[in-house]
């Protein structure tokens, strides 16, 4: 099954817009903007929804309005209503194990401590969805509270770095749709390994 839904994870509300935890929202917003698509609120799914076309393929963009930890309460019913398997889903979310500006695609696996992914696993009925992990870096200090880190605002130089990397992030999403998760992983993840010298 090809990718039919790209869900960006984040928290609703203006106070969260420029925080690290909202990179999923930021990325699907950018994809919608690139396609001149507009999000509309669909209260039955507790989500903002847009429709875009990528190389002739229709794709839904989803921004759960349930707050991060309950993302699955929006995504699960959306997939069920449209009779889509979990393999048709790609999820964009922040990741503390990757440095800021890095992107990595994976499929299946555990939540890795990410509460948004935990919520998805509890509601969507499978693990075989693609994850587009957007690096936000680790905590500045070991004693720092993790919630304080992920909910902290991006600094101007960090926003500039993400803006410079945005075309690569969008390419990763397009590859998922046009070539599928396996090919997208090979291309996107291999490039990052070369850049890091590993």
Secondary structure, DSSP 8 states (H G I E B T S, - for coil): ----EEEE----SGGGTTBGGGHHHHHHHHHHHHTT---EEEGGGTEEEEEEEETTEEEEEEEESS-GGGTHHHHHHHHHHTT--GGGEEEEEEETTS-TT-EEEEES---TT-HHHHHHHHHSS-S--EEEEEE----SSTTS-HHHHHTSB--HHHHHHHHHHHHHHHHHHHHHHHH-HHHHHHHHHHHHHHHHT-
